Amino acid sequence: MSNKEKNLNNIFNQIKEYFSPKIIGEVNDVYIKLALVKGNDIPWHSHDNEDEMFLVMNGSMVMEIEGQASFKLSQGEYFIVNKGVNHRIYSEEECRLMLIEPKKTKHTGDVESKISKDIDKQYL
């Protein structure tokens, strides 16, 4: 992706797969990513050493935290999953999501699934 594109809607329109985060920038040791979410293909996982922020840009999604009641996040709402917390997300309808996470964060933690993407596959 070219660093020249600054319009988030235009960048979202370039994303063709669900559950495939795309890096749009970096700030120090943190990646800023965009992702489309629809369905429930994200496995339960955790990140042992990294916190992860989810910001709903459009639509809504359900956040599940192990041992707690699930809850809905809608446009403009965010949630930070603390390191070591087992979690997953899903959405009935397409949800546009921004992720803010340390560069060393693995997409689905140590869980390998059909949607797991290495960092080199997360560039547009």
Secondary structure, DSSP 8 states (H G I E B T S, - for coil): --TT---HHHHHHH--SBT--EEEEEETTEEEEEEEEEES----B--SS--EEEEEEESEEEEEETTS--EEEETT-EEEE-TT--EEEEEEEEEEEEEEEETT--TTTT---TT---GGGSB-
